Amino acid sequence: MLTPQGLKGKQYRITGNSYPRLGRPPKKSRKVFALIGSVLALALIALGGVQLYDIFTGKGRNSSAQACATPSGKPLAAPTPTPDASPGAPAGDPKAIPQPTAFKLNVFNATTKSGLAGRTAEEFTKRGFTVDKKGNAPAELDKKVPGTAVVIAGPAGAGAATLISSQIAGATVTTDARTDNTVDVVVGDSYNALLDETQAAAALALATKPSPTPSTTGSC
């Protein structure tokens, strides 16, 4: 056993059952930091639970939609649909699809097949269209339509031309300077008959299908 200096040979004995603590005494700052860390951890856990609840219940999507507002601060409202104008009305949208009786149709034959204009006009009449004229095609188109048909209309007959072209497979549409909504259909060498009504309805739906708009989900 080592004898501490100054005891001159006397033995130094430790008595009792308590011993001095050798580690550093705890500092108050460590306890404060530990307490702050515990509070932050509990706050993060609570915030995560709220977000998960919103995701599964759908409340987050509803609140996001309601949060979108105009520059004036008022919530955005769904646009009010406007009623369609009456078919053929001058103030209406010329690209809107009219009723078959709302315009006059002229049927011309640009082929060497006799009576083709009459038979085609009869088919259109059975479907409710109003046929005004039928006969041979004008000289500038006679025997010059290699496809099934050419549909001709002015700006005011754009919707009517779309309706007529949907009745004939492969028909093309051209525009001239006429100011009314009449439509000419000139059948060509590849024409045989109108599409059946189911096929024509499908072709019209495809021709008038609106272009998809970008998704605005999650943003204003």
Contacts in CASP RR format, 6 or more apart in sequence:
PFRMAT RR
TARGET T0000
AUTHOR 0000-0000-0000
METHOD contacts of the structure
MODEL  1
MLTPQGLKGKQYRITGNSYPRLGRPPKKSRKVFALIGSVLALALIALGGV
QLYDIFTGKGRNSSAQACATPSGKPLAAPTPTPDASPGAPAGDPKAIPQP
TAFKLNVFNATTKSGLAGRTAEEFTKRGFTVDKKGNAPAELDKKVPGTAV
VIAGPAGAGAATLISSQIAGATVTTDARTDNTVDVVVGDSYNALLDETQA
AAALALATKPSPTPSTTGSC
1 11 0 8 1.000
1 12 0 8 1.000
3 9 0 8 1.000
3 10 0 8 1.000
3 11 0 8 1.000
3 12 0 8 1.000
4 12 0 8 1.000
53 59 0 8 1.000
54 60 0 8 1.000
54 63 0 8 1.000
61 217 0 8 1.000
61 218 0 8 1.000
64 218 0 8 1.000
66 75 0 8 1.000
67 220 0 8 1.000
68 75 0 8 1.000
68 76 0 8 1.000
68 220 0 8 1.000
69 75 0 8 1.000
69 76 0 8 1.000
69 220 0 8 1.000
70 76 0 8 1.000
76 220 0 8 1.000
84 96 0 8 1.000
85 91 0 8 1.000
85 92 0 8 1.000
85 93 0 8 1.000
85 96 0 8 1.000
86 92 0 8 1.000
87 96 0 8 1.000
87 98 0 8 1.000
87 99 0 8 1.000
87 102 0 8 1.000
87 103 0 8 1.000
88 98 0 8 1.000
88 102 0 8 1.000
88 103 0 8 1.000
88 181 0 8 1.000
90 156 0 8 1.000
94 155 0 8 1.000
94 156 0 8 1.000
94 157 0 8 1.000
94 158 0 8 1.000
94 159 0 8 1.000
94 181 0 8 1.000
95 158 0 8 1.000
95 159 0 8 1.000
95 162 0 8 1.000
96 159 0 8 1.000
97 159 0 8 1.000
97 160 0 8 1.000
97 162 0 8 1.000
97 163 0 8 1.000
97 204 0 8 1.000
97 208 0 8 1.000
98 159 0 8 1.000
98 160 0 8 1.000
98 163 0 8 1.000
98 181 0 8 1.000
100 127 0 8 1.000
100 128 0 8 1.000
100 129 0 8 1.000
100 130 0 8 1.000
100 163 0 8 1.000
101 128 0 8 1.000
101 129 0 8 1.000
101 130 0 8 1.000
102 160 0 8 1.000
102 181 0 8 1.000
103 130 0 8 1.000
103 157 0 8 1.000
103 160 0 8 1.000
103 181 0 8 1.000
103 182 0 8 1.000
103 183 0 8 1.000
104 130 0 8 1.000
104 131 0 8 1.000
104 132 0 8 1.000
104 182 0 8 1.000
104 183 0 8 1.000
105 121 0 8 1.000
105 124 0 8 1.000
105 129 0 8 1.000
105 130 0 8 1.000
105 131 0 8 1.000
105 132 0 8 1.000
105 164 0 8 1.000
105 182 0 8 1.000
105 183 0 8 1.000
105 184 0 8 1.000
105 185 0 8 1.000
106 131 0 8 1.000
106 132 0 8 1.000
106 133 0 8 1.000
106 134 0 8 1.000
106 182 0 8 1.000
106 183 0 8 1.000
106 184 0 8 1.000
106 185 0 8 1.000
107 117 0 8 1.000
107 118 0 8 1.000
107 120 0 8 1.000
107 121 0 8 1.000
107 124 0 8 1.000
107 131 0 8 1.000
107 133 0 8 1.000
107 134 0 8 1.000
107 135 0 8 1.000
107 184 0 8 1.000
107 185 0 8 1.000
107 187 0 8 1.000
108 117 0 8 1.000
108 133 0 8 1.000
108 134 0 8 1.000
108 135 0 8 1.000
108 136 0 8 1.000
108 137 0 8 1.000
108 138 0 8 1.000
108 141 0 8 1.000
108 184 0 8 1.000
108 185 0 8 1.000
108 186 0 8 1.000
108 187 0 8 1.000
109 115 0 8 1.000
109 116 0 8 1.000
109 117 0 8 1.000
109 118 0 8 1.000
109 120 0 8 1.000
109 135 0 8 1.000
109 136 0 8 1.000
109 137 0 8 1.000
109 186 0 8 1.000
109 187 0 8 1.000
109 188 0 8 1.000
110 136 0 8 1.000
110 137 0 8 1.000
110 141 0 8 1.000
110 142 0 8 1.000
110 143 0 8 1.000
110 144 0 8 1.000
110 145 0 8 1.000
110 150 0 8 1.000
110 186 0 8 1.000
110 187 0 8 1.000
110 188 0 8 1.000
110 189 0 8 1.000
111 143 0 8 1.000
111 145 0 8 1.000
111 187 0 8 1.000
111 188 0 8 1.000
111 189 0 8 1.000
111 191 0 8 1.000
112 143 0 8 1.000
116 187 0 8 1.000
116 191 0 8 1.000
117 134 0 8 1.000
117 135 0 8 1.000
117 136 0 8 1.000
117 187 0 8 1.000
118 134 0 8 1.000
118 135 0 8 1.000
120 134 0 8 1.000
120 185 0 8 1.000
120 187 0 8 1.000
120 191 0 8 1.000
120 194 0 8 1.000
121 131 0 8 1.000
121 134 0 8 1.000
123 193 0 8 1.000
123 194 0 8 1.000
124 131 0 8 1.000
124 167 0 8 1.000
124 185 0 8 1.000
124 194 0 8 1.000
125 131 0 8 1.000
127 167 0 8 1.000
127 194 0 8 1.000
127 197 0 8 1.000
129 164 0 8 1.000
132 182 0 8 1.000
136 142 0 8 1.000
137 145 0 8 1.000
137 186 0 8 1.000
141 150 0 8 1.000
141 186 0 8 1.000
145 186 0 8 1.000
145 187 0 8 1.000
145 188 0 8 1.000
145 189 0 8 1.000
146 188 0 8 1.000
146 189 0 8 1.000
146 190 0 8 1.000
147 170 0 8 1.000
147 172 0 8 1.000
147 188 0 8 1.000
147 189 0 8 1.000
147 190 0 8 1.000
147 191 0 8 1.000
148 168 0 8 1.000
148 169 0 8 1.000
148 170 0 8 1.000
148 171 0 8 1.000
148 187 0 8 1.000
148 188 0 8 1.000
148 190 0 8 1.000
148 191 0 8 1.000
149 165 0 8 1.000
149 168 0 8 1.000
149 170 0 8 1.000
149 171 0 8 1.000
149 172 0 8 1.000
149 185 0 8 1.000
149 186 0 8 1.000
149 187 0 8 1.000
149 188 0 8 1.000
149 191 0 8 1.000
150 171 0 8 1.000
150 172 0 8 1.000
150 173 0 8 1.000
150 174 0 8 1.000
150 185 0 8 1.000
150 186 0 8 1.000
150 188 0 8 1.000
151 161 0 8 1.000
151 164 0 8 1.000
151 165 0 8 1.000
151 168 0 8 1.000
151 171 0 8 1.000
151 172 0 8 1.000
151 173 0 8 1.000
151 174 0 8 1.000
151 183 0 8 1.000
151 184 0 8 1.000
151 185 0 8 1.000
151 186 0 8 1.000
152 161 0 8 1.000
152 173 0 8 1.000
152 174 0 8 1.000
152 175 0 8 1.000
152 176 0 8 1.000
152 183 0 8 1.000
152 184 0 8 1.000
152 185 0 8 1.000
152 186 0 8 1.000
153 159 0 8 1.000
153 160 0 8 1.000
153 161 0 8 1.000
153 173 0 8 1.000
153 175 0 8 1.000
153 176 0 8 1.000
153 178 0 8 1.000
153 181 0 8 1.000
153 182 0 8 1.000
153 183 0 8 1.000
153 184 0 8 1.000
154 161 0 8 1.000
154 175 0 8 1.000
154 176 0 8 1.000
154 177 0 8 1.000
154 178 0 8 1.000
154 179 0 8 1.000
154 180 0 8 1.000
154 181 0 8 1.000
155 175 0 8 1.000
156 178 0 8 1.000
156 179 0 8 1.000
156 180 0 8 1.000
156 181 0 8 1.000
157 180 0 8 1.000
157 181 0 8 1.000
157 182 0 8 1.000
157 183 0 8 1.000
158 175 0 8 1.000
160 181 0 8 1.000
160 183 0 8 1.000
161 173 0 8 1.000
161 175 0 8 1.000
161 183 0 8 1.000
162 173 0 8 1.000
162 204 0 8 1.000
162 207 0 8 1.000
162 208 0 8 1.000
163 204 0 8 1.000
164 171 0 8 1.000
164 183 0 8 1.000
164 185 0 8 1.000
165 171 0 8 1.000
165 172 0 8 1.000
165 173 0 8 1.000
165 207 0 8 1.000
166 195 0 8 1.000
166 200 0 8 1.000
166 201 0 8 1.000
166 203 0 8 1.000
166 204 0 8 1.000
166 207 0 8 1.000
167 194 0 8 1.000
167 195 0 8 1.000
167 200 0 8 1.000
167 203 0 8 1.000
168 185 0 8 1.000
168 187 0 8 1.000
168 191 0 8 1.000
168 194 0 8 1.000
168 195 0 8 1.000
169 195 0 8 1.000
169 199 0 8 1.000
169 203 0 8 1.000
171 185 0 8 1.000
194 200 0 8 1.000
195 203 0 8 1.000
END
